[in-house]
Amino acid sequence: MSDIDEYNRKGSGYLRLPETIRPSYYKLSLVPWLEPTEGWRLEGSLSIIITCIQSTNQIILHSLNSTITATRLFQLNEKGQVELGDGHNGTTPGIPILKTQLEETRGFYVITLTQSLQVGTDYQLNFDYTTTIGDDTTGFYRSSYIDPITNSTKCGKIY
């Protein structure tokens, strides 16, 4: 049974992530577009160092209100460096990803691999994504206020 099948069995209210991988490091890069004419959005990239705790061919993460535009997974060597494929004979650097899907009920991003991760091995998972900066209180959101001098709406803070 796959990790996501196990979640479906537990019901839509179950939101905990599986314990098959453990993150140890996050590197986040954000480019905000903070004008209404630019669409109140963020473009970003995320790199996560993960360790495989239990063999699995799926990685499940929380991802709400985001469009993930690229996903890449690399095995790390003993020095913590990315090991790339050679790129010859049509091979692609990194670990092949069979499919990705957004499980909207829980806000899960599910990555299914063509092979299982190896227990005790470190990997680097990279994403590129875009997300909107909404005016509700989920994900990245903004607040605004009325400037008493100009009587115009101003952007307050981004959370």
Buried (B, 14 or more C-beta within 10 A) or exposed (E): EEBBEEBBEEEEEEEEBBEBBEEEEEEEEEEBBEEEEEEBBBBBBBBBBBBBBEEBBBBBBEBEBBEBEEBBBBBBEEEEEBBEEEEEEEEEEBBEBEEBEBBEEBBBBBBBBEEEBEEEEBBBBBBBBBBBBBEEEEBBBBEEEEEEEEEEEEBEEBE
